[in-house]
């Protein structure tokens, strides 16, 4: 019995070691030419100091080592991967140890798709630019390449589809996509945050807010839409929505420039 017990301990030890090796998958080295592309296309990265940029690069490569990106009816380009990885890192840059454990892959479509995850120019209702997959596509994100690029072409329009979807993943990490990201929001802020959400949603419904209408759909969409605004045009949000800006600043543990 002692031998059997010892054997079990040894086997379990090897299993744990193997799992830890899998979890700690080594990221590839950051390609030097990507630095120029980031400076050209990602304002958030541009505003970082050299030390922070190095950290951002490492975070991007770690993400790319953990999440598989696949092009659907397109051949993946370096810039596709750069913008997806940047979108993942931006909202969690204030959390050095963050990993998207609820994401294993990103499917990149050429343009918008429909609710059946289909891209066909002959079919109508191709109005979805990004979404988190469910059912057979659980742990998958689906993005439109057109929307992905548009999100970084105009940094002041308060919209970024990819960041929006990654914020949904952050929200979902506690088990519920409900607009209350418990993993990054202190418990004492929950009630004030919910009150603020409903106050701002009411303003949207009454056409008294510059936060886009989709933010009035529900709490989860408000959080994602407000987060887009926060990262895309922080100065304008600080001016027009100081209370919301401060709450998101505390939530994401950063002040975007």
Secondary structure, DSSP 8 states (H G I E B T S, - for coil): -HHHHHHHHHHHHHHHHHHHHHHT-------THHHHHHHHH-HHHHTS-HHHHHHHHHHHHHHHHHSEEEEESS---HHHHHHHHHHHHHTTTT-TT---TT--EEEEESS-B-TTS---TTSS---B-EEE--GGGTTEEEEEHHHHHHHHH-TTSS--HHHHHHHHHHHHTTS--SS--TTTS-GGGHHHHHHHHHHHHHHHHTT--SS-GGGGS-HHHHHHHHHHHHHH-HHHHHHH-HHHHHHHHHHHT----
